[in-house]
Amino acid sequence: MNELKPSDLTVGGIINNAFKIALENLGAIIGASFLWIITIWIPYINIGTTIGLYGIIVMLSKGEKPNATEIFNSKYRKFMGEFFLLLAFSFLGILFGMYLFIIPGIVLTLAWSQAFYLLIDKEINPMDTLKISNQITYGKKWTIFGGMFLLLLILYIPLLVIFWILAKVSGLLAILILILGYIFIACIIFGADAYIYKELSKRLE
């Protein structure tokens, strides 16, 4: 591979753009997630829709406006074989890394975090996606970790405080807010993942 371009990925960029991308595409993200949940019990279809969720993140990274039904697009089912191979390779590698005092597993998780997006976006074979993901995250692994860690703190602390306060008034209301909060957080994570891939994939251009 040719020398990679530098990346503009920053902790602040992850946090700011996570909210921006998610809020601009909130309906599509929630809709796709809901459709995925209600079809997860259907064999074969559920694999395609799971890959489709990754596909939506790739679309968001390109500034495209996905429809919630995008997860049913038949083009994602052609990646099933590669998807399972990549899932197996990455799972075993990360599991072994976790066994070696946790930190190597975290590093591998960060290093290979872009592999599934590369598989769908660039149609690269599974082993090469792991290699390229490691390359494009080089020098940015702890930026990704720091950005996601701070983002989760920003999201979870207010939610838990609100839940604790409401729990003293109404347990049912507190649980409802907690569920809505988790849905909102999931949408923000979609936005963060899309932004991270957007910036790191530029290193391949």
C-alpha positions as CSV (number, residue, x, y, z in Angstrom):
1,M,0.0,0.0,0.0
2,N,1.2,3.5,-0.7
3,E,2.0,5.9,2.1
4,L,-1.1,6.9,4.0
5,K,-2.3,10.5,4.1
6,P,-2.4,12.2,7.5
7,S,-5.7,12.2,9.3
8,D,-7.6,15.2,10.7
9,L,-9.4,13.0,13.2
10,T,-9.6,14.6,16.7
11,V,-11.3,13.9,20.0
12,G,-13.3,17.1,19.6
13,G,-14.2,16.2,16.1
14,I,-15.6,12.8,17.1
15,I,-17.8,14.4,19.8
16,N,-19.1,17.3,17.7
17,N,-19.7,15.3,14.6
18,A,-21.3,12.4,16.4
19,F,-24.2,14.7,17.4
20,K,-24.3,16.5,14.1
21,I,-24.5,13.3,11.9
22,A,-26.9,11.5,14.3
23,L,-29.3,14.4,14.6
24,E,-29.4,15.0,10.9
25,N,-30.3,11.3,10.3
26,L,-32.2,10.5,13.5
27,G,-35.3,9.1,11.8
28,A,-33.4,6.8,9.5
29,I,-31.1,5.5,12.2
30,I,-34.0,4.8,14.6
31,G,-36.1,3.3,11.8
32,A,-33.3,1.0,10.6
33,S,-32.6,-0.1,14.2
34,F,-36.2,-0.8,14.8
35,L,-36.6,-2.9,11.6
36,W,-33.4,-4.8,12.5
37,I,-34.8,-5.6,16.0
38,I,-38.2,-6.9,14.7
39,T,-36.5,-9.0,12.0
40,I,-33.6,-10.4,14.0
41,W,-35.4,-13.7,14.5
42,I,-35.7,-14.4,10.8
43,P,-32.8,-16.6,9.5
44,Y,-30.8,-15.4,6.5
45,I,-32.6,-12.1,6.5
46,N,-31.1,-11.2,9.9
47,I,-27.6,-11.5,8.6
48,G,-28.3,-9.2,5.6
49,T,-29.9,-6.6,7.9
50,T,-27.0,-6.8,10.3
51,I,-24.6,-6.1,7.5
52,G,-27.0,-3.4,6.3
53,L,-26.5,-1.5,9.6
54,Y,-22.8,-1.3,8.8
55,G,-23.8,-0.2,5.3
56,I,-25.9,2.7,6.7
57,I,-22.8,3.9,8.7
58,V,-20.8,3.8,5.5
59,M,-23.5,5.9,3.7
60,L,-23.5,8.4,6.6
61,S,-19.7,8.7,6.4
62,K,-20.2,9.8,2.7
63,G,-22.8,12.4,3.6
64,E,-25.6,10.3,2.0
65,K,-29.1,10.2,3.4
66,P,-30.1,6.6,4.0
67,N,-33.6,5.3,4.2
68,A,-34.5,3.0,7.1
69,T,-35.3,0.2,4.7
70,E,-31.7,0.3,3.3
71,I,-30.9,-2.6,5.6
72,F,-33.0,-4.9,3.4
73,N,-31.0,-4.0,0.3
74,S,-30.0,-7.3,-1.3
75,K,-26.5,-6.0,-2.1
76,Y,-25.5,-6.6,1.6
77,R,-26.3,-10.3,1.5
78,K,-23.5,-10.9,-1.0
79,F,-21.0,-10.1,1.8
80,M,-22.3,-12.9,4.1
81,G,-19.4,-15.3,3.6
82,E,-16.8,-12.5,4.0
83,F,-18.7,-11.1,7.0
84,F,-18.6,-14.4,8.9
85,L,-14.9,-14.9,8.1
86,L,-14.1,-11.4,9.2
87,L,-16.2,-11.8,12.4
88,A,-14.4,-15.0,13.2
89,F,-10.9,-13.7,12.5
90,S,-11.4,-10.5,14.5
91,F,-13.2,-12.2,17.4
92,L,-10.5,-14.8,17.9
93,G,-7.8,-12.2,17.6
94,I,-9.4,-9.8,20.1
95,L,-10.3,-12.7,22.5
96,F,-6.6,-13.8,22.5
97,G,-5.6,-10.2,23.1
98,M,-8.0,-9.8,26.0
99,Y,-6.5,-13.0,27.5
100,L,-3.1,-11.3,27.4
101,F,-3.9,-8.8,30.2
102,I,-6.8,-6.9,28.5
103,I,-4.8,-4.0,26.9
104,P,-3.7,-5.9,23.8
105,G,-7.3,-6.8,23.2
106,I,-8.3,-3.1,23.5
107,V,-5.6,-2.2,21.1
108,L,-6.7,-4.8,18.6
109,T,-10.3,-3.7,18.9
110,L,-9.3,-0.2,18.0
111,A,-6.9,-1.4,15.3
112,W,-9.6,-3.5,13.5
113,S,-12.5,-1.2,14.2
114,Q,-12.8,-0.1,10.6
115,A,-12.6,-3.6,9.0
116,F,-16.3,-4.2,8.6
117,Y,-16.8,-0.8,6.9
118,L,-13.9,-1.4,4.6
119,L,-15.4,-4.8,3.6
120,I,-18.6,-3.2,2.6
121,D,-17.3,0.1,1.2
122,K,-14.2,-1.1,-0.6
123,E,-15.1,-4.8,-1.1
124,I,-11.7,-5.9,0.2
125,N,-11.2,-9.5,1.4
126,P,-11.5,-10.1,5.1
127,M,-7.7,-10.6,5.9
128,D,-6.8,-7.4,4.0
129,T,-9.5,-5.4,5.8
130,L,-7.9,-6.2,9.1
131,K,-4.5,-5.2,7.8
132,I,-5.8,-1.9,6.2
133,S,-7.9,-1.1,9.2
134,N,-4.8,-1.4,11.4
135,Q,-2.9,0.9,9.0
136,I,-5.5,3.6,8.8
137,T,-5.9,3.7,12.5
138,Y,-2.2,4.0,13.1
139,G,-1.5,7.0,15.3
140,K,-5.2,7.5,15.9
141,K,-6.1,4.5,18.1
142,W,-6.0,6.5,21.3
143,T,-7.8,9.4,19.6
144,I,-10.7,7.0,18.8
145,F,-10.6,5.6,22.4
146,G,-10.5,9.1,24.0
147,G,-13.2,10.4,21.8
148,M,-15.6,7.5,22.3
149,F,-14.8,7.4,26.1
150,L,-15.6,11.1,26.6
151,L,-18.6,10.8,24.3
152,L,-20.0,8.0,26.4
153,L,-19.4,10.0,29.6
154,I,-21.2,13.0,28.2
155,L,-24.1,10.8,27.2
156,Y,-24.4,8.4,30.2
157,I,-23.8,10.7,33.1
158,P,-26.8,13.0,32.5
159,L,-29.0,10.0,31.6
160,L,-28.1,8.2,34.9
161,V,-28.6,11.3,36.9
162,I,-32.0,11.9,35.4
163,F,-32.9,8.2,35.9
164,W,-31.9,8.4,39.5
165,I,-34.0,11.5,40.1
166,L,-37.1,10.2,38.3
167,A,-36.8,6.8,40.0
168,K,-37.7,8.6,43.3
169,V,-40.9,9.9,41.6
170,S,-42.0,7.1,39.3
171,G,-40.2,3.9,38.5
172,L,-42.2,3.4,35.3
173,L,-41.3,6.9,34.0
174,A,-37.6,6.4,35.0
175,I,-37.5,3.1,33.0
176,L,-39.2,4.8,30.0
177,I,-36.6,7.6,30.1
178,L,-33.8,5.1,30.4
179,I,-35.0,3.2,27.3
180,L,-35.4,6.4,25.3
181,G,-31.9,7.5,26.5
182,Y,-30.4,4.2,25.3
183,I,-32.0,4.7,21.9
184,F,-30.6,8.2,21.7
185,I,-27.1,7.1,22.7
186,A,-27.2,4.3,20.1
187,C,-28.0,6.9,17.4
188,I,-25.1,9.1,18.6
189,I,-22.7,6.2,18.4
190,F,-23.9,5.6,14.8
191,G,-22.9,9.2,14.1
192,A,-19.5,8.8,15.8
193,D,-18.7,5.7,13.9
194,A,-19.6,7.3,10.6
195,Y,-17.4,10.3,11.3
196,I,-14.5,8.2,12.4
197,Y,-14.7,6.1,9.2
198,K,-15.1,9.2,7.1
199,E,-11.9,10.7,8.4
200,L,-9.8,7.5,8.4
201,S,-11.0,6.3,5.0
202,K,-9.5,9.6,3.5
203,R,-6.1,8.1,4.3
204,L,-6.7,5.7,1.4
205,E,-7.4,8.3,-1.2
